[in-house]
Amino acid sequence: DYGLKGERIEKLTGVWVNDQKICAMGIRCSRWVTMHGFAFNVNTDLSYFDHIIPCGINNKSVVSLSTILQRKVNTEEVKNKLIRHFSEVFNVEINRISDVPQLTTIQKNDKQLAQEN
């Protein structure tokens, strides 16, 4: 949608544009629970990365969509496009949860289950 080609780099995680990381992804398994994460640099202040080694990769840099396009990008627009493409690629229907109390209830139930085990 933005005229960019995201790529993978062998043995490195994430999505790369012009040899710079624009998206980090990962999973973690602990106590029989799988957690996953996804961070897409849209309008990110890249100066924060000066203080860390992102994903343990010290010989590559990170980039944001706004840096590449040289303009601020509407985050809501990016989110909607991302959801649409994810749905198409994985052939799934995405149902958004907008009710925060639902999420809180789920987290409380997960904590209670963990304490019981």
C-alpha positions in Angstrom: 0.0 0.0 0.0 3.0 2.3 0.5 5.1 1.1 -2.3 7.6 -0.7 -0.1 8.9 -4.2 -0.2 9.3 -5.9 3.1 11.7 -8.8 3.2 13.1 -11.4 5.6 16.8 -11.8 6.3 18.0 -15.3 6.9 18.6 -16.1 10.6 17.2 -12.7 11.7 13.7 -12.0 13.1 11.4 -9.3 11.8 10.5 -7.5 8.6 13.2 -5.6 6.8 13.1 -2.7 4.3 16.3 -1.8 2.6 18.3 -3.8 5.2 16.7 -1.9 8.1 14.3 -3.4 10.5 10.8 -1.9 10.4 8.9 -4.6 12.3 9.8 -6.9 15.2 8.0 -10.1 16.0 8.5 -12.8 18.6 7.1 -15.5 20.7 7.8 -16.7 24.2 6.6 -19.9 25.9 6.5 -20.0 29.7 4.5 -22.2 32.1 2.6 -23.8 29.2 1.4 -20.4 27.9 2.5 -19.0 24.5 2.8 -15.2 24.3 3.5 -13.4 21.1 4.4 -9.8 20.1 4.4 -7.6 17.1 5.9 -4.1 16.9 5.6 -2.2 13.6 7.5 1.1 13.6 5.1 3.6 12.1 5.9 7.1 13.6 8.4 5.8 16.1 11.0 8.0 17.7 14.0 6.1 16.6 16.3 7.8 19.1 15.2 5.3 21.8 17.0 2.6 19.9 20.3 4.5 20.5 20.2 3.1 24.1 19.6 -0.6 23.3 20.6 -3.3 20.9 17.2 -4.1 19.3 16.5 -7.8 19.4 20.2 -8.5 20.1 21.1 -7.5 16.6 24.0 -5.0 16.8 25.1 -4.6 13.2 21.7 -3.5 11.7 19.6 -0.4 12.1 15.9 0.1 12.6 13.6 2.4 10.6 10.1 3.6 10.7 7.5 3.9 8.0 7.4 7.7 8.5 11.2 7.9 8.1 11.0 6.0 4.8 8.1 8.0 3.5 9.5 11.3 4.9 6.1 12.2 6.4 4.0 11.5 9.4 1.7 8.5 8.8 -1.9 8.0 10.1 -1.5 5.1 12.6 -5.2 4.2 12.4 -4.9 3.9 8.6 -1.9 1.7 9.0 -3.6 -0.5 11.6 -6.7 -1.0 9.3 -4.5 -1.9 6.3 -2.5 -4.3 8.4 -5.6 -6.0 9.7 -7.0 -6.3 6.2 -3.8 -7.8 4.8 -3.3 -10.2 7.8 -6.9 -11.4 7.2 -6.3 -12.0 3.5 -2.9 -13.7 4.0 -4.1 -16.1 6.7 -7.7 -16.4 5.5 -9.2 -15.4 8.8 -11.8 -13.0 10.0 -10.6 -10.5 12.6 -13.0 -9.5 15.3 -11.9 -6.5 17.3 -12.4 -6.4 21.0 -13.0 -2.8 22.1 -14.4 -3.6 25.5 -11.4 -3.2 27.8 -13.2 -4.9 30.8 -13.4 -8.1 28.8 -9.6 -8.1 28.5 -9.2 -7.4 32.2 -11.5 -10.2 33.1 -9.5 -12.6 30.9 -6.3 -11.6 32.5 -7.7 -12.1 36.0 -8.9 -15.5 35.1 -5.5 -16.5 33.6 -3.8 -15.3 36.8 -6.2 -17.3 39.0 -5.5 -20.4 36.9 -1.7 -19.9 37.2 -2.0 -19.6 41.0 -4.0 -22.8 41.2 -1.4 -24.8 39.3 
